[in-house]
Amino acid sequence: MDLAAVGRAVGLFAATNVDDVVLLALFFARGVRPWKVVLGQYLGFGAILAIAVATALSASFLPPAVLPWLGVVPLALGLRAAWQAWRTSSDPDTAPTAVGVWSVAAVTLANGGDNIGVYVPVFATTGITGYAVVFLLLVAVWCALGHFVATRPAATHLLTRWGHVLLPAVLILIGVLILTSG
């Protein structure tokens, strides 16, 4: 995997998981033991990755001319997220209250539906292994960032305020790039 591909993987992970930083920060801020948050995040993200890989592998049976049309998925998700962001405001009081490993994993998986929709067309059109390795390394970085954010009220305010704008914009961009790559 060349440096440009690593950069794309980092950008894709960051864009699709910006909301996870807030969730992780909220778990840490509520006093959930760090090992439970980290293990739960890895279990939940591992499930997201497994679903996306399985779906992308089955998409590999599609004719090559159809693959760019998978970009409609992140584009639609981005437009949906933009619509929701426009209609509602973020509410930091909706943080999960559970404190177990499986609860963190379930929240991560439930929050990762949009990730699956974005990862499938990328995996189907570019490859899986390099992205998966970068993503799994970045889960640890995300956990550390979530812990950092939990101890910085100004950072939490910033992510809560602008995360809802960044996510739709990046999803729409990813969708357009996949659609035009064919």
Backbone as JSON Lines, residues from 0, in Angstrom:
{"i":0,"aa":"M","n":[0.86,-1.17,0.0],"ca":[0.0,0.0,0.0],"c":[0.9,1.23,0.0]}
{"i":1,"aa":"D","n":[0.75,2.09,-1.0],"ca":[1.59,3.27,-1.1],"c":[1.09,4.37,-0.15]}
{"i":2,"aa":"L","n":[1.88,5.41,-0.02],"ca":[1.58,6.49,0.92],"c":[0.27,7.2,0.59]}
{"i":3,"aa":"A","n":[-0.02,7.37,-0.68],"ca":[-1.28,8.01,-1.07],"c":[-2.48,7.16,-0.65]}
{"i":4,"aa":"A","n":[-2.38,5.85,-0.8],"ca":[-3.47,4.96,-0.38],"c":[-3.65,4.98,1.13]}
{"i":5,"aa":"V","n":[-2.54,5.05,1.86],"ca":[-2.63,5.16,3.33],"c":[-3.35,6.46,3.68]}
{"i":6,"aa":"G","n":[-3.0,7.52,3.0],"ca":[-3.66,8.82,3.23],"c":[-5.16,8.75,2.96]}
{"i":7,"aa":"R","n":[-5.53,8.07,1.88],"ca":[-6.96,7.91,1.58],"c":[-7.65,7.09,2.66]}
{"i":8,"aa":"A","n":[-6.99,6.04,3.13],"ca":[-7.57,5.2,4.18],"c":[-7.74,6.0,5.47]}
{"i":9,"aa":"V","n":[-6.74,6.78,5.83],"ca":[-6.84,7.62,7.02],"c":[-7.98,8.62,6.88]}
{"i":10,"aa":"G","n":[-8.06,9.26,5.73],"ca":[-9.14,10.23,5.49],"c":[-10.51,9.59,5.55]}
{"i":11,"aa":"L","n":[-10.64,8.42,4.94],"ca":[-11.92,7.71,4.95],"c":[-12.32,7.33,6.37]}
{"i":12,"aa":"F","n":[-11.37,6.79,7.12],"ca":[-11.66,6.41,8.51],"c":[-12.06,7.63,9.32]}
{"i":13,"aa":"A","n":[-11.29,8.7,9.2],"ca":[-11.57,9.91,9.98],"c":[-12.95,10.47,9.64]}
{"i":14,"aa":"A","n":[-13.27,10.51,8.36],"ca":[-14.55,11.08,7.95],"c":[-15.73,10.25,8.43]}
{"i":15,"aa":"T","n":[-15.6,8.94,8.37],"ca":[-16.73,8.1,8.75],"c":[-16.81,7.84,10.24]}
{"i":16,"aa":"N","n":[-15.79,8.23,10.99],"ca":[-15.79,7.97,12.42],"c":[-15.68,9.24,13.27]}
{"i":17,"aa":"V","n":[-15.88,10.4,12.67],"ca":[-15.78,11.64,13.43],"c":[-16.8,11.65,14.58]}
{"i":18,"aa":"D","n":[-17.96,11.08,14.35],"ca":[-18.97,11.04,15.4],"c":[-18.58,10.07,16.51]}
{"i":19,"aa":"D","n":[-17.76,9.08,16.21],"ca":[-17.3,8.14,17.24],"c":[-16.41,8.82,18.28]}
{"i":20,"aa":"V","n":[-15.71,9.85,17.88],"ca":[-14.87,10.56,18.85],"c":[-15.75,11.12,19.97]}
{"i":21,"aa":"V","n":[-16.9,11.67,19.58],"ca":[-17.83,12.22,20.58],"c":[-18.38,11.1,21.46]}
{"i":22,"aa":"L","n":[-18.78,9.98,20.83],"ca":[-19.29,8.86,21.62],"c":[-18.23,8.32,22.57]}
{"i":23,"aa":"L","n":[-17.02,8.13,22.06],"ca":[-15.93,7.63,22.91],"c":[-15.66,8.61,24.05]}
{"i":24,"aa":"A","n":[-15.63,9.89,23.73],"ca":[-15.4,10.9,24.76],"c":[-16.49,10.85,25.83]}
{"i":25,"aa":"L","n":[-17.72,10.65,25.39],"ca":[-18.81,10.57,26.36],"c":[-18.7,9.32,27.23]}
{"i":26,"aa":"F","n":[-18.31,8.19,26.66],"ca":[-18.08,6.99,27.47],"c":[-16.99,7.25,28.51]}
{"i":27,"aa":"F","n":[-15.87,7.8,28.07],"ca":[-14.77,8.07,28.99],"c":[-15.19,9.08,30.06]}
{"i":28,"aa":"A","n":[-15.89,10.13,29.63],"ca":[-16.31,11.17,30.57],"c":[-17.28,10.64,31.62]}
{"i":29,"aa":"R","n":[-18.04,9.62,31.28],"ca":[-19.0,9.04,32.23],"c":[-18.36,8.01,33.14]}
{"i":30,"aa":"G","n":[-17.06,7.83,33.03],"ca":[-16.36,6.96,33.96],"c":[-16.3,5.49,33.59]}
{"i":31,"aa":"V","n":[-16.63,5.16,32.34],"ca":[-16.49,3.77,31.9],"c":[-15.0,3.43,31.9]}
{"i":32,"aa":"R","n":[-14.67,2.27,32.43],"ca":[-13.25,1.88,32.48],"c":[-12.65,1.9,31.08]}
{"i":33,"aa":"P","n":[-11.48,2.49,30.93],"ca":[-10.87,2.6,29.6],"c":[-10.75,1.28,28.86]}
{"i":34,"aa":"W","n":[-10.38,0.2,29.52],"ca":[-10.24,-1.08,28.82],"c":[-11.57,-1.55,28.26]}
{"i":35,"aa":"K","n":[-12.68,-1.22,28.94],"ca":[-13.99,-1.61,28.43],"c":[-14.35,-0.8,27.18]}
{"i":36,"aa":"V","n":[-13.99,0.47,27.19],"ca":[-14.27,1.31,26.02],"c":[-13.45,0.83,24.83]}
{"i":37,"aa":"V","n":[-12.17,0.59,25.05],"ca":[-11.28,0.17,23.95],"c":[-11.69,-1.2,23.4]}
{"i":38,"aa":"L","n":[-11.91,-2.16,24.28],"ca":[-12.32,-3.49,23.82],"c":[-13.66,-3.44,23.11]}
{"i":39,"aa":"G","n":[-14.6,-2.71,23.68],"ca":[-15.91,-2.57,23.04],"c":[-15.82,-1.9,21.68]}
{"i":40,"aa":"Q","n":[-14.97,-0.9,21.57],"ca":[-14.78,-0.21,20.28],"c":[-14.19,-1.17,19.25]}
{"i":41,"aa":"Y","n":[-13.2,-1.96,19.64],"ca":[-12.61,-2.93,18.71],"c":[-13.62,-4.0,18.3]}
{"i":42,"aa":"L","n":[-14.41,-4.49,19.24],"ca":[-15.42,-5.51,18.9],"c":[-16.46,-4.94,17.95]}
{"i":43,"aa":"G","n":[-16.96,-3.76,18.25],"ca":[-17.97,-3.13,17.4],"c":[-17.43,-2.79,16.02]}
{"i":44,"aa":"F","n":[-16.23,-2.22,15.99],"ca":[-15.65,-1.87,14.69],"c":[-15.26,-3.11,13.91]}
{"i":45,"aa":"G","n":[-14.81,-4.16,14.62],"ca":[-14.51,-5.42,13.95],"c":[-15.74,-5.99,13.25]}
{"i":46,"aa":"A","n":[-16.9,-5.87,13.89],"ca":[-18.14,-6.33,13.26],"c":[-18.48,-5.48,12.04]}
{"i":47,"aa":"I","n":[-18.29,-4.18,12.15],"ca":[-18.52,-3.28,11.01],"c":[-17.62,-3.69,9.85]}
{"i":48,"aa":"L","n":[-16.36,-3.9,10.14],"ca":[-15.38,-4.26,9.11],"c":[-15.72,-5.62,8.49]}
{"i":49,"aa":"A","n":[-16.1,-6.59,9.31],"ca":[-16.45,-7.92,8.79],"c":[-17.65,-7.86,7.85]}
{"i":50,"aa":"I","n":[-18.66,-7.09,8.22],"ca":[-19.85,-6.94,7.37],"c":[-19.48,-6.25,6.06]}
{"i":51,"aa":"A","n":[-18.67,-5.2,6.15],"ca":[-18.28,-4.46,4.94],"c":[-17.43,-5.32,4.02]}
{"i":52,"aa":"V","n":[-16.51,-6.09,4.58],"ca":[-15.65,-6.96,3.76],"c":[-16.49,-8.04,3.08]}
{"i":53,"aa":"A","n":[-17.37,-8.69,3.82],"ca":[-18.21,-9.74,3.24],"c":[-19.08,-9.18,2.11]}
{"i":54,"aa":"T","n":[-19.63,-8.01,2.34],"ca":[-20.48,-7.4,1.32],"c":[-19.65,-6.98,0.1]}
{"i":55,"aa":"A","n":[-18.47,-6.43,0.34],"ca":[-17.61,-6.02,-0.79],"c":[-17.15,-7.22,-1.6]}
{"i":56,"aa":"L","n":[-16.83,-8.32,-0.92],"ca":[-16.41,-9.52,-1.65],"c":[-17.54,-10.06,-2.52]}
{"i":57,"aa":"S","n":[-18.75,-10.0,-2.03],"ca":[-19.87,-10.45,-2.86],"c":[-20.12,-9.47,-4.0]}
{"i":58,"aa":"A","n":[-19.79,-8.2,-3.78],"ca":[-19.94,-7.21,-4.86],"c":[-18.89,-7.39,-5.94]}
{"i":59,"aa":"S","n":[-17.8,-8.12,-5.62],"ca":[-16.75,-8.34,-6.62],"c":[-17.23,-9.2,-7.78]}
{"i":60,"aa":"F","n":[-18.38,-9.84,-7.62],"ca":[-18.95,-10.63,-8.7],"c":[-19.71,-9.77,-9.7]}
{"i":61,"aa":"L","n":[-19.84,-8.48,-9.39],"ca":[-20.54,-7.57,-10.3],"c":[-19.63,-7.19,-11.46]}
{"i":62,"aa":"P","n":[-20.21,-6.87,-12.6],"ca":[-19.39,-6.41,-13.73],"c":[-18.67,-5.1,-13.37]}
{"i":63,"aa":"P","n":[-17.45,-4.91,-13.84],"ca":[-16.68,-3.7,-13.49],"c":[-17.41,-2.4,-13.81]}
{"i":64,"aa":"A","n":[-18.23,-2.38,-14.84],"ca":[-18.94,-1.15,-15.21],"c":[-19.96,-0.75,-14.16]}
{"i":65,"aa":"V","n":[-20.39,-1.67,-13.32],"ca":[-21.41,-1.4,-12.3],"c":[-20.78,-0.83,-11.03]}
{"i":66,"aa":"L","n":[-19.52,-1.15,-10.76],"ca":[-18.88,-0.79,-9.5],"c":[-18.9,0.71,-9.18]}
{"i":67,"aa":"P","n":[-18.64,1.6,-10.13],"ca":[-18.72,3.02,-9.77],"c":[-20.1,3.44,-9.26]}
{"i":68,"aa":"W","n":[-21.14,2.74,-9.67],"ca":[-22.49,3.08,-9.22],"c":[-22.7,2.79,-7.74]}
{"i":69,"aa":"L","n":[-21.78,2.03,-7.13],"ca":[-21.85,1.83,-5.68],"c":[-21.61,3.15,-4.94]}
{"i":70,"aa":"G","n":[-21.07,4.13,-5.61],"ca":[-20.88,5.45,-5.02],"c":[-22.18,6.14,-4.66]}
{"i":71,"aa":"V","n":[-23.29,5.64,-5.21],"ca":[-24.6,6.19,-4.86],"c":[-24.88,6.0,-3.37]}
{"i":72,"aa":"V","n":[-24.35,4.91,-2.79],"ca":[-24.62,4.62,-1.37],"c":[-24.04,5.72,-0.46]}
{"i":73,"aa":"P","n":[-22.72,6.0,-0.49],"ca":[-22.24,7.07,0.38],"c":[-22.83,8.44,0.02]}
{"i":74,"aa":"L","n":[-23.09,8.66,-1.27],"ca":[-23.71,9.92,-1.67],"c":[-25.08,10.06,-1.02]}
{"i":75,"aa":"A","n":[-25.89,9.01,-1.07],"ca":[-27.22,9.04,-0.44],"c":[-27.11,9.19,1.07]}
{"i":76,"aa":"L","n":[-26.16,8.48,1.68],"ca":[-25.97,8.6,3.12],"c":[-25.55,10.02,3.5]}
{"i":77,"aa":"G","n":[-24.69,10.61,2.7],"ca":[-24.26,11.99,2.95],"c":[-25.4,12.98,2.81]}
{"i":78,"aa":"L","n":[-26.21,12.79,1.77],"ca":[-27.37,13.68,1.59],"c":[-28.37,13.5,2.73]}
{"i":79,"aa":"R","n":[-28.56,12.26,3.16],"ca":[-29.46,11.99,4.29],"c":[-28.93,12.64,5.57]}
{"i":80,"aa":"A","n":[-27.62,12.49,5.82],"ca":[-27.02,13.09,7.01],"c":[-27.1,14.62,6.95]}
{"i":81,"aa":"A","n":[-26.91,15.19,5.76],"ca":[-27.03,16.64,5.61],"c":[-28.46,17.09,5.88]}
{"i":82,"aa":"W","n":[-29.42,16.33,5.38],"ca":[-30.83,16.66,5.61],"c":[-31.15,16.61,7.11]}
{"i":83,"aa":"Q","n":[-30.68,15.56,7.77],"ca":[-30.92,15.43,9.21],"c":[-30.22,16.54,9.99]}
{"i":84,"aa":"A","n":[-29.01,16.89,9.59],"ca":[-28.29,17.97,10.26],"c":[-29.01,19.3,10.08]}
{"i":85,"aa":"W","n":[-29.59,19.48,8.92],"ca":[-30.32,20.71,8.65],"c":[-31.6,20.78,9.46]}
{"i":86,"aa":"R","n":[-32.27,19.64,9.62],"ca":[-33.55,19.6,10.32],"c":[-33.43,19.6,11.84]}
{"i":87,"aa":"T","n":[-32.35,19.05,12.35],"ca":[-32.22,18.94,13.8],"c":[-30.86,19.44,14.24]}
{"i":88,"aa":"S","n":[-30.71,19.66,15.5],"ca":[-29.41,20.05,16.04],"c":[-28.86,18.9,16.86]}
{"i":89,"aa":"S","n":[-27.54,18.88,17.05],"ca":[-26.91,17.83,17.85],"c":[-27.32,17.99,19.31]}
{"i":90,"aa":"D","n":[-27.51,16.87,19.98],"ca":[-27.87,16.87,21.39],"c":[-26.87,16.02,22.15]}
{"i":91,"aa":"P","n":[-25.92,16.66,22.84],"ca":[-24.9,15.88,23.54],"c":[-25.47,15.07,24.71]}
{"i":92,"aa":"D","n":[-26.7,15.32,25.09],"ca":[-27.29,14.57,26.21],"c":[-27.82,13.21,25.79]}
{"i":93,"aa":"T","n":[-27.66,12.83,24.51],"ca":[-28.15,11.53,24.05],"c":[-27.07,10.45,24.13]}
{"i":94,"aa":"A","n":[-26.08,10.66,24.95],"ca":[-25.0,9.67,25.08],"c":[-25.53,8.38,25.67]}
{"i":95,"aa":"P","n":[-24.95,7.26,25.27],"ca":[-25.38,5.98,25.83],"c":[-25.07,5.9,27.32]}
{"i":96,"aa":"T","n":[-25.91,5.18,28.05],"ca":[-25.74,5.1,29.49],"c":[-25.11,3.79,29.92]}
{"i":97,"aa":"A","n":[-25.0,2.81,29.06],"ca":[-24.46,1.5,29.43],"c":[-22.96,1.61,29.66]}
{"i":98,"aa":"V","n":[-22.45,0.69,30.49],"ca":[-21.04,0.77,30.84],"c":[-20.25,-0.5,30.53]}
{"i":99,"aa":"G","n":[-20.84,-1.51,29.93],"ca":[-20.15,-2.76,29.66],"c":[-19.49,-2.78,28.3]}
{"i":100,"aa":"V","n":[-18.56,-3.74,28.14],"ca":[-17.86,-3.93,26.88],"c":[-18.85,-4.16,25.74]}
{"i":101,"aa":"W","n":[-19.83,-5.05,25.96],"ca":[-20.79,-5.38,24.91],"c":[-21.68,-4.19,24.59]}
{"i":102,"aa":"S","n":[-21.94,-3.35,25.57],"ca":[-22.74,-2.15,25.31],"c":[-21.98,-1.17,24.43]}
{"i":103,"aa":"V","n":[-20.7,-0.99,24.73],"ca":[-19.87,-0.11,23.89],"c":[-19.81,-0.69,22.47]}
{"i":104,"aa":"A","n":[-19.63,-2.01,22.36],"ca":[-19.58,-2.65,21.04],"c":[-20.89,-2.46,20.29]}
{"i":105,"aa":"A","n":[-22.0,-2.63,20.98],"ca":[-23.31,-2.48,20.33],"c":[-23.55,-1.05,19.86]}
{"i":106,"aa":"V","n":[-23.15,-0.08,20.67],"ca":[-23.3,1.32,20.26],"c":[-22.41,1.61,19.06]}
{"i":107,"aa":"T","n":[-21.19,1.08,19.09],"ca":[-20.26,1.27,17.96],"c":[-20.84,0.68,16.69]}
{"i":108,"aa":"L","n":[-21.36,-0.54,16.77],"ca":[-21.95,-1.19,15.61],"c":[-23.18,-0.44,15.12]}
{"i":109,"aa":"A","n":[-24.05,-0.08,16.04],"ca":[-25.27,0.64,15.65],"c":[-24.94,1.98,15.01]}
{"i":110,"aa":"N","n":[-23.9,2.63,15.5],"ca":[-23.5,3.92,14.96],"c":[-22.72,3.77,13.65]}
{"i":111,"aa":"G","n":[-22.34,2.53,13.3],"ca":[-21.49,2.31,12.13],"c":[-22.21,1.88,10.87]}
{"i":112,"aa":"G","n":[-23.51,1.96,10.85],"ca":[-24.25,1.59,9.64],"c":[-23.82,2.41,8.43]}
{"i":113,"aa":"D","n":[-23.59,3.69,8.65],"ca":[-23.14,4.53,7.54],"c":[-21.73,4.14,7.1]}
{"i":114,"aa":"N","n":[-20.9,3.68,8.06],"ca":[-19.55,3.23,7.7],"c":[-19.61,2.07,6.71]}
{"i":115,"aa":"I","n":[-20.47,1.11,6.98],"ca":[-20.6,-0.06,6.11],"c":[-20.99,0.4,4.7]}
{"i":116,"aa":"G","n":[-21.94,1.29,4.62],"ca":[-22.39,1.79,3.32],"c":[-21.29,2.49,2.54]}
{"i":117,"aa":"V","n":[-20.37,3.12,3.25],"ca":[-19.26,3.81,2.59],"c":[-18.13,2.85,2.28]}
{"i":118,"aa":"Y","n":[-17.82,1.93,3.2],"ca":[-16.69,1.03,3.01],"c":[-16.91,0.03,1.88]}
{"i":119,"aa":"V","n":[-18.12,-0.45,1.7],"ca":[-18.38,-1.48,0.69],"c":[-17.95,-1.03,-0.7]}
{"i":120,"aa":"P","n":[-18.42,0.13,-1.19],"ca":[-17.97,0.5,-2.54],"c":[-16.47,0.78,-2.63]}
{"i":121,"aa":"V","n":[-15.88,1.31,-1.56],"ca":[-14.44,1.56,-1.58],"c":[-13.69,0.23,-1.63]}
{"i":122,"aa":"F","n":[-14.07,-0.72,-0.77],"ca":[-13.42,-2.03,-0.76],"c":[-13.62,-2.76,-2.08]}
{"i":123,"aa":"A","n":[-14.8,-2.64,-2.67],"ca":[-15.09,-3.34,-3.92],"c":[-14.32,-2.76,-5.09]}
{"i":124,"aa":"T","n":[-13.96,-1.49,-5.01],"ca":[-13.29,-0.85,-6.15],"c":[-11.78,-0.69,-5.96]}
{"i":125,"aa":"T","n":[-11.28,-0.77,-4.72],"ca":[-9.85,-0.52,-4.51],"c":[-9.12,-1.67,-3.85]}
{"i":126,"aa":"G","n":[-9.7,-2.33,-2.92],"ca":[-9.02,-3.38,-2.17],"c":[-9.4,-3.32,-0.71]}
{"i":127,"aa":"I","n":[-9.01,-4.34,0.02],"ca":[-9.49,-4.46,1.4],"c":[-8.36,-4.47,2.41]}
{"i":128,"aa":"T","n":[-7.34,-5.25,2.2],"ca":[-6.34,-5.53,3.24],"c":[-5.69,-4.27,3.78]}
{"i":129,"aa":"G","n":[-5.18,-3.43,2.92],"ca":[-4.51,-2.2,3.38],"c":[-5.44,-1.31,4.17]}
{"i":130,"aa":"Y","n":[-6.65,-1.13,3.67],"ca":[-7.63,-0.32,4.39],"c":[-7.94,-0.92,5.76]}
{"i":131,"aa":"A","n":[-8.14,-2.23,5.81],"ca":[-8.48,-2.89,7.08],"c":[-7.36,-2.71,8.11]}
{"i":132,"aa":"V","n":[-6.11,-2.86,7.69],"ca":[-4.98,-2.7,8.61],"c":[-4.93,-1.26,9.13]}
{"i":133,"aa":"V","n":[-5.04,-0.3,8.24],"ca":[-5.01,1.11,8.65],"c":[-6.18,1.41,9.58]}
{"i":134,"aa":"F","n":[-7.36,0.92,9.25],"ca":[-8.54,1.16,10.09],"c":[-8.34,0.59,11.49]}
{"i":135,"aa":"L","n":[-7.84,-0.64,11.58],"ca":[-7.67,-1.26,12.9],"c":[-6.61,-0.53,13.73]}
{"i":136,"aa":"L","n":[-5.58,-0.01,13.09],"ca":[-4.6,0.8,13.82],"c":[-5.24,2.11,14.29]}
{"i":137,"aa":"L","n":[-6.08,2.67,13.45],"ca":[-6.7,3.95,13.8],"c":[-7.76,3.83,14.88]}
{"i":138,"aa":"V","n":[-8.3,2.65,15.1],"ca":[-9.24,2.47,16.21],"c":[-8.54,2.84,17.53]}
{"i":139,"aa":"A","n":[-7.29,2.41,17.7],"ca":[-6.53,2.75,18.9],"c":[-6.31,4.26,19.0]}
{"i":140,"aa":"V","n":[-5.99,4.87,17.87],"ca":[-5.8,6.33,17.85],"c":[-7.11,7.02,18.22]}
{"i":141,"aa":"W","n":[-8.21,6.51,17.7],"ca":[-9.53,7.11,17.97],"c":[-9.88,6.99,19.46]}
{"i":142,"aa":"C","n":[-9.54,5.85,20.06],"ca":[-9.79,5.67,21.49],"c":[-8.97,6.68,22.29]}
{"i":143,"aa":"A","n":[-7.71,6.86,21.93],"ca":[-6.86,7.85,22.61],"c":[-7.41,9.26,22.41]}
{"i":144,"aa":"L","n":[-7.86,9.55,21.2],"ca":[-8.43,10.85,20.91],"c":[-9.72,11.07,21.71]}
{"i":145,"aa":"G","n":[-10.54,10.03,21.79],"ca":[-11.77,10.13,22.58],"c":[-11.46,10.4,24.04]}
{"i":146,"aa":"H","n":[-10.43,9.75,24.58],"ca":[-10.02,10.01,25.97],"c":[-9.52,11.43,26.13]}
{"i":147,"aa":"F","n":[-8.74,11.88,25.16],"ca":[-8.25,13.26,25.18],"c":[-9.41,14.25,25.16]}
{"i":148,"aa":"V","n":[-10.36,14.03,24.26],"ca":[-11.51,14.92,24.14],"c":[-12.31,14.93,25.44]}
{"i":149,"aa":"A","n":[-12.43,13.78,26.07],"ca":[-13.2,13.69,27.32],"c":[-12.62,14.57,28.41]}
{"i":150,"aa":"T","n":[-11.35,14.88,28.3],"ca":[-10.72,15.72,29.3],"c":[-10.57,17.17,28.84]}
{"i":151,"aa":"R","n":[-11.13,17.52,27.69],"ca":[-11.05,18.88,27.14],"c":[-12.45,19.38,26.76]}
{"i":152,"aa":"P","n":[-13.11,20.13,27.62],"ca":[-14.47,20.58,27.33],"c":[-14.58,21.4,26.03]}
{"i":153,"aa":"A","n":[-13.59,22.19,25.72],"ca":[-13.65,23.0,24.5],"c":[-13.65,22.11,23.25]}
{"i":154,"aa":"A","n":[-12.86,21.04,23.26],"ca":[-12.82,20.12,22.12],"c":[-14.15,19.4,21.96]}
{"i":155,"aa":"T","n":[-14.74,18.98,23.05],"ca":[-16.04,18.31,22.99],"c":[-17.08,19.25,22.38]}
{"i":156,"aa":"H","n":[-17.05,20.51,22.79],"ca":[-18.0,21.49,22.25],"c":[-17.8,21.68,20.74]}
{"i":157,"aa":"L","n":[-16.56,21.74,20.31],"ca":[-16.27,21.93,18.89],"c":[-16.75,20.75,18.04]}
{"i":158,"aa":"L","n":[-16.45,19.52,18.47],"ca":[-16.9,18.35,17.71],"c":[-18.41,18.22,17.71]}
{"i":159,"aa":"T","n":[-19.01,18.51,18.83],"ca":[-20.47,18.44,18.91],"c":[-21.1,19.47,17.98]}
{"i":160,"aa":"R","n":[-20.47,20.63,17.9],"ca":[-21.03,21.72,17.09],"c":[-20.83,21.49,15.58]}
{"i":161,"aa":"W","n":[-19.67,20.98,15.14],"ca":[-19.36,20.92,13.71],"c":[-19.29,19.53,13.13]}
{"i":162,"aa":"G","n":[-19.3,18.48,13.94],"ca":[-19.22,17.11,13.42],"c":[-20.37,16.77,12.5]}
{"i":163,"aa":"H","n":[-21.55,17.34,12.78],"ca":[-22.73,17.06,11.95],"c":[-22.62,17.7,10.57]}
{"i":164,"aa":"V","n":[-21.74,18.67,10.4],"ca":[-21.54,19.31,9.1],"c":[-20.44,18.58,8.32]}
{"i":165,"aa":"L","n":[-19.38,18.2,9.02],"ca":[-18.25,17.55,8.36],"c":[-18.62,16.19,7.78]}
{"i":166,"aa":"L","n":[-19.34,15.38,8.54],"ca":[-19.68,14.03,8.09],"c":[-20.46,14.03,6.77]}
{"i":167,"aa":"P","n":[-21.57,14.78,6.65],"ca":[-22.29,14.75,5.36],"c":[-21.44,15.24,4.19]}
{"i":168,"aa":"A","n":[-20.66,16.28,4.43],"ca":[-19.84,16.83,3.34],"c":[-18.85,15.79,2.82]}
{"i":169,"aa":"V","n":[-18.2,15.08,3.72],"ca":[-17.21,14.09,3.3],"c":[-17.89,12.89,2.65]}
{"i":170,"aa":"L","n":[-19.02,12.45,3.18],"ca":[-19.73,11.33,2.56],"c":[-20.16,11.67,1.13]}
{"i":171,"aa":"I","n":[-20.67,12.86,0.94],"ca":[-21.07,13.29,-0.4],"c":[-19.85,13.31,-1.32]}
{"i":172,"aa":"L","n":[-18.74,13.83,-0.84],"ca":[-17.51,13.86,-1.65],"c":[-17.06,12.45,-2.01]}
{"i":173,"aa":"I","n":[-17.08,11.53,-1.05],"ca":[-16.68,10.15,-1.33],"c":[-17.6,9.54,-2.39]}
{"i":174,"aa":"G","n":[-18.89,9.75,-2.25],"ca":[-19.85,9.22,-3.23],"c":[-19.58,9.74,-4.62]}
{"i":175,"aa":"V","n":[-19.34,11.04,-4.72],"ca":[-19.07,11.65,-6.03],"c":[-17.77,11.11,-6.61]}
{"i":176,"aa":"L","n":[-16.74,10.97,-5.77],"ca":[-15.46,10.44,-6.27],"c":[-15.59,9.01,-6.77]}
{"i":177,"aa":"I","n":[-16.35,8.18,-6.06],"ca":[-16.55,6.81,-6.52],"c":[-17.36,6.78,-7.83]}
{"i":178,"aa":"L","n":[-18.4,7.61,-7.9],"ca":[-19.21,7.65,-9.12],"c":[-18.4,8.11,-10.33]}
{"i":179,"aa":"T","n":[-17.51,9.05,-10.13],"ca":[-16.73,9.58,-11.26],"c":[-15.47,8.79,-11.55]}
{"i":180,"aa":"S","n":[-15.11,7.84,-10.66],"ca":[-13.9,7.06,-10.89],"c":[-14.07,6.04,-12.01]}
{"i":181,"aa":"G","n":[-15.3,5.71,-12.35],"ca":[-15.54,4.7,-13.37],"c":[-15.45,5.25,-14.74]}
